[in-house]
């Protein structure tokens, strides 16, 4: 599943016990799928935005000069950590309910901070662009 099932937009700390009443169609479908998995004894991993080789929207947008710095909190996880979490859960003999786990990096950060770090590290100027009125990404601002 995905951390997008959390509707919180107030920078609150979100845990596996937090309200998960999605506010988008895709997230609602994920939440329905979670219920089916849980009802059948399965385990749900709610995964944050994945980054790693070949997967990094923030890195690519910085390199392309399309990065938009905002104070929105970004939650991500490296693809190797996702694989490790799946492997770990798969090796567990028993998992007591509710069998839901958030899989995220330990330190969420403001998008502007991440973009500034990438810009400096790559020696790419960070363009100053106003945040678009409407974007295709989820406007998350919570800290799972």
C-alpha positions as protocol buffer text, in pm:
chain_id: "A"
residue {
  index: 1
  type: UNK
  ca { x: 0 y: 0 z: 0 }
}
residue {
  index: 2
  type: UNK
  ca { x: 106 y: 361 z: 41 }
}
residue {
  index: 3
  type: UNK
  ca { x: 128 y: 633 z: 303 }
}
residue {
  index: 4
  type: UNK
  ca { x: -111 y: 823 z: 75 }
}
residue {
  index: 5
  type: UNK
  ca { x: -397 y: 657 z: 267 }
}
residue {
  index: 6
  type: UNK
  ca { x: -336 y: 912 z: 544 }
}
residue {
  index: 7
  type: UNK
  ca { x: -536 y: 1234 z: 489 }
}
residue {
  index: 8
  type: UNK
  ca { x: -339 y: 1444 z: 740 }
}
residue {
  index: 9
  type: UNK
  ca { x: -201 y: 1772 z: 597 }
}
residue {
  index: 10
  type: UNK
  ca { x: -101 y: 1948 z: 919 }
}
residue {
  index: 11
  type: UNK
  ca { x: 257 y: 1821 z: 968 }
}
residue {
  index: 12
  type: UNK
  ca { x: 133 y: 1585 z: 1238 }
}
residue {
  index: 13
  type: UNK
  ca { x: 318 y: 1268 z: 1324 }
}
residue {
  index: 14
  type: UNK
  ca { x: 138 y: 977 z: 1162 }
}
residue {
  index: 15
  type: UNK
  ca { x: 166 y: 621 z: 1292 }
}
residue {
  index: 16
  type: UNK
  ca { x: 9 y: 292 z: 1193 }
}
residue {
  index: 17
  type: UNK
  ca { x: -273 y: 372 z: 1438 }
}
residue {
  index: 18
  type: UNK
  ca { x: -351 y: 710 z: 1279 }
}
residue {
  index: 19
  type: UNK
  ca { x: -674 y: 775 z: 1093 }
}
residue {
  index: 20
  type: UNK
  ca { x: -653 y: 633 z: 741 }
}
residue {
  index: 21
  type: UNK
  ca { x: -949 y: 779 z: 557 }
}
residue {
  index: 22
  type: UNK
  ca { x: -806 y: 867 z: 215 }
}
residue {
  index: 23
  type: UNK
  ca { x: -907 y: 1180 z: 28 }
}
residue {
  index: 24
  type: UNK
  ca { x: -818 y: 1073 z: -326 }
}
residue {
  index: 25
  type: UNK
  ca { x: -959 y: 803 z: -552 }
}
residue {
  index: 26
  type: UNK
  ca { x: -628 y: 614 z: -581 }
}
residue {
  index: 27
  type: UNK
  ca { x: -573 y: 619 z: -205 }
}
residue {
  index: 28
  type: UNK
  ca { x: -932 y: 499 z: -145 }
}
residue {
  index: 29
  type: UNK
  ca { x: -868 y: 202 z: -374 }
}
residue {
  index: 30
  type: UNK
  ca { x: -547 y: 124 z: -184 }
}
residue {
  index: 31
  type: UNK
  ca { x: -734 y: 141 z: 147 }
}
residue {
  index: 32
  type: UNK
  ca { x: -1002 y: -98 z: 16 }
}
residue {
  index: 33
  type: UNK
  ca { x: -727 y: -337 z: -96 }
}
residue {
  index: 34
  type: UNK
  ca { x: -570 y: -312 z: 251 }
}
residue {
  index: 35
  type: UNK
  ca { x: -898 y: -420 z: 409 }
}
residue {
  index: 36
  type: UNK
  ca { x: -918 y: -723 z: 181 }
}
residue {
  index: 37
  type: UNK
  ca { x: -559 y: -819 z: 270 }
}
residue {
  index: 38
  type: UNK
  ca { x: -619 y: -774 z: 643 }
}
residue {
  index: 39
  type: UNK
  ca { x: -950 y: -964 z: 637 }
}
residue {
  index: 40
  type: UNK
  ca { x: -764 y: -1256 z: 482 }
}
residue {
  index: 41
  type: UNK
  ca { x: -485 y: -1263 z: 740 }
}
residue {
  index: 42
  type: UNK
  ca { x: -229 y: -1070 z: 537 }
}
residue {
  index: 43
  type: UNK
  ca { x: 6 y: -790 z: 632 }
}
residue {
  index: 44
  type: UNK
  ca { x: 0 y: -436 z: 489 }
}
residue {
  index: 45
  type: UNK
  ca { x: 311 y: -229 z: 428 }
}
residue {
  index: 46
  type: UNK
  ca { x: 232 y: 140 z: 374 }
}
residue {
  index: 47
  type: UNK
  ca { x: 527 y: 260 z: 172 }
}
residue {
  index: 48
  type: UNK
  ca { x: 635 y: 623 z: 132 }
}
residue {
  index: 49
  type: UNK
  ca { x: 767 y: 765 z: -197 }
}
residue {
  index: 50
  type: UNK
  ca { x: 1039 y: 534 z: -326 }
}
residue {
  index: 51
  type: UNK
  ca { x: 1377 y: 667 z: -434 }
}
residue {
  index: 52
  type: UNK
  ca { x: 1690 y: 494 z: -558 }
}
residue {
  index: 53
  type: UNK
  ca { x: 1857 y: 410 z: -888 }
}
residue {
  index: 54
  type: UNK
  ca { x: 1621 y: 514 z: -1164 }
}
residue {
  index: 55
  type: UNK
  ca { x: 1360 y: 646 z: -918 }
}
residue {
  index: 56
  type: UNK
  ca { x: 1385 y: 997 z: -787 }
}
residue {
  index: 57
  type: UNK
  ca { x: 1141 y: 1266 z: -882 }
}
residue {
  index: 58
  type: UNK
  ca { x: 1319 y: 1525 z: -669 }
}
residue {
  index: 59
  type: UNK
  ca { x: 1662 y: 1447 z: -813 }
}
residue {
  index: 60
  type: UNK
  ca { x: 1533 y: 1451 z: -1171 }
}
residue {
  index: 61
  type: UNK
  ca { x: 1339 y: 1773 z: -1124 }
}
residue {
  index: 62
  type: UNK
  ca { x: 1649 y: 1940 z: -976 }
}
residue {
  index: 63
  type: UNK
  ca { x: 1864 y: 1830 z: -1269 }
}
residue {
  index: 64
  type: UNK
  ca { x: 1597 y: 1938 z: -1518 }
}
residue {
  index: 65
  type: UNK
  ca { x: 1553 y: 2279 z: -1356 }
}
residue {
  index: 66
  type: UNK
  ca { x: 1187 y: 2203 z: -1276 }
}
residue {
  index: 67
  type: UNK
  ca { x: 1222 y: 2174 z: -900 }
}
residue {
  index: 68
  type: UNK
  ca { x: 970 y: 2367 z: -693 }
}
residue {
  index: 69
  type: UNK
  ca { x: 1085 y: 2436 z: -339 }
}
residue {
  index: 70
  type: UNK
  ca { x: 806 y: 2434 z: -82 }
}
residue {
  index: 71
  type: UNK
  ca { x: 793 y: 2381 z: 292 }
}
residue {
  index: 72
  type: UNK
  ca { x: 581 y: 2066 z: 242 }
}
residue {
  index: 73
  type: UNK
  ca { x: 713 y: 1765 z: 434 }
}
residue {
  index: 74
  type: UNK
  ca { x: 842 y: 1489 z: 208 }
}
residue {
  index: 75
  type: UNK
  ca { x: 839 y: 1127 z: 317 }
}
residue {
  index: 76
  type: UNK
  ca { x: 1047 y: 887 z: 116 }
}
residue {
  index: 77
  type: UNK
  ca { x: 1221 y: 551 z: 148 }
}
residue {
  index: 78
  type: UNK
  ca { x: 1508 y: 395 z: -45 }
}
residue {
  index: 79
  type: UNK
  ca { x: 1410 y: 104 z: -265 }
}
residue {
  index: 80
  type: UNK
  ca { x: 1662 y: -125 z: -86 }
}
residue {
  index: 81
  type: UNK
  ca { x: 1493 y: -46 z: 247 }
}
residue {
  index: 82
  type: UNK
  ca { x: 1156 y: -140 z: 97 }
}
residue {
  index: 83
  type: UNK
  ca { x: 1302 y: -473 z: -18 }
}
residue {
  index: 84
  type: UNK
  ca { x: 1449 y: -530 z: 330 }
}
residue {
  index: 85
  type: UNK
  ca { x: 1113 y: -455 z: 496 }
}
residue {
  index: 86
  type: UNK
  ca { x: 934 y: -698 z: 266 }
}
residue {
  index: 87
  type: UNK
  ca { x: 1196 y: -965 z: 334 }
}
residue {
  index: 88
  type: UNK
  ca { x: 1180 y: -908 z: 710 }
}
residue {
  index: 89
  type: UNK
  ca { x: 801 y: -930 z: 722 }
}
residue {
  index: 90
  type: UNK
  ca { x: 808 y: -1238 z: 500 }
}
residue {
  index: 91
  type: UNK
  ca { x: 1038 y: -1414 z: 747 }
}
residue {
  index: 92
  type: UNK
  ca { x: 823 y: -1337 z: 1052 }
}
residue {
  index: 93
  type: UNK
  ca { x: 640 y: -1644 z: 1177 }
}
residue {
  index: 94
  type: UNK
  ca { x: 351 y: -1456 z: 1336 }
}
residue {
  index: 95
  type: UNK
  ca { x: 244 y: -1097 z: 1326 }
}
residue {
  index: 96
  type: UNK
  ca { x: -29 y: -992 z: 1565 }
}
residue {
  index: 97
  type: UNK
  ca { x: -306 y: -763 z: 1440 }
}
residue {
  index: 98
  type: UNK
  ca { x: -340 y: -498 z: 1314 }
}
residue {
  index: 99
  type: UNK
  ca { x: -53 y: -614 z: 1083 }
}
residue {
  index: 100
  type: UNK
  ca { x: 1 y: -268 z: 932 }
}
residue {
  index: 101
  type: UNK
  ca { x: 348 y: -116 z: 903 }
}
residue {
  index: 102
  type: UNK
  ca { x: 464 y: 221 z: 769 }
}
residue {
  index: 103
  type: UNK
  ca { x: 785 y: 189 z: 566 }
}
residue {
  index: 104
  type: UNK
  ca { x: 957 y: 529 z: 554 }
}
residue {
  index: 105
  type: UNK
  ca { x: 1298 y: 686 z: 613 }
}
residue {
  index: 106
  type: UNK
  ca { x: 1360 y: 789 z: 973 }
}
residue {
  index: 107
  type: UNK
  ca { x: 1378 y: 1163 z: 906 }
}
residue {
  index: 108
  type: UNK
  ca { x: 1111 y: 1339 z: 701 }
}
residue {
  index: 109
  type: UNK
  ca { x: 1225 y: 1676 z: 571 }
}
residue {
  index: 110
  type: UNK
  ca { x: 1082 y: 1986 z: 403 }
}
residue {
  index: 111
  type: UNK
  ca { x: 1094 y: 1961 z: 26 }
}
residue {
  index: 112
  type: UNK
  ca { x: 1293 y: 2287 z: 4 }
}
residue {
  index: 113
  type: UNK
  ca { x: 1562 y: 2144 z: 232 }
}
residue {
  index: 114
  type: UNK
  ca { x: 1599 y: 1830 z: 20 }
}
residue {
  index: 115
  type: UNK
  ca { x: 1613 y: 2029 z: -302 }
}
residue {
  index: 116
  type: UNK
  ca { x: 1874 y: 2268 z: -159 }
}
residue {
  index: 117
  type: UNK
  ca { x: 2088 y: 1970 z: -53 }
}
residue {
  index: 118
  type: UNK
  ca { x: 2056 y: 1810 z: -398 }
}
residue {
  index: 119
  type: UNK
  ca { x: 2131 y: 2139 z: -572 }
}
residue {
  index: 120
  type: UNK
  ca { x: 2445 y: 2197 z: -365 }
}
residue {
  index: 121
  type: UNK
  ca { x: 2562 y: 1836 z: -388 }
}
residue {
  index: 122
  type: UNK
  ca { x: 2518 y: 1827 z: -768 }
}
residue {
  index: 123
  type: UNK
  ca { x: 2630 y: 2185 z: -824 }
}
residue {
  index: 124
  type: UNK
  ca { x: 2304 y: 2260 z: -1007 }
}
residue {
  index: 125
  type: UNK
  ca { x: 2139 y: 2596 z: -943 }
}
residue {
  index: 126
  type: UNK
  ca { x: 1804 y: 2560 z: -774 }
}
residue {
  index: 127
  type: UNK
  ca { x: 1549 y: 2753 z: -981 }
}
residue {
  index: 128
  type: UNK
  ca { x: 1317 y: 2981 z: -793 }
}
residue {
  index: 129
  type: UNK
  ca { x: 973 y: 2881 z: -908 }
}
residue {
  index: 130
  type: UNK
  ca { x: 641 y: 2947 z: -741 }
}
residue {
  index: 131
  type: UNK
  ca { x: 455 y: 2637 z: -640 }
}
residue {
  index: 132
  type: UNK
  ca { x: 203 y: 2544 z: -909 }
}
residue {
  index: 133
  type: UNK
  ca { x: -163 y: 2592 z: -827 }
}
residue {
  index: 134
  type: UNK
  ca { x: -236 y: 2230 z: -912 }
}
residue {
  index: 135
  type: UNK
  ca { x: 9 y: 1944 z: -925 }
}
residue {
  index: 136
  type: UNK
  ca { x: -9 y: 1575 z: -1000 }
}
residue {
  index: 137
  type: UNK
  ca { x: 156 y: 1471 z: -674 }
}
residue {
  index: 138
  type: UNK
  ca { x: -23 y: 1420 z: -344 }
}
residue {
  index: 139
  type: UNK
  ca { x: -5 y: 1727 z: -125 }
}
residue {
  index: 140
  type: UNK
  ca { x: 109 y: 1532 z: 179 }
}
residue {
  index: 141
  type: UNK
  ca { x: 231 y: 1719 z: 480 }
}
residue {
  index: 142
  type: UNK
  ca { x: 247 y: 1454 z: 750 }
}
residue {
  index: 143
  type: UNK
  ca { x: 532 y: 1260 z: 905 }
}
residue {
  index: 144
  type: UNK
  ca { x: 480 y: 879 z: 899 }
}
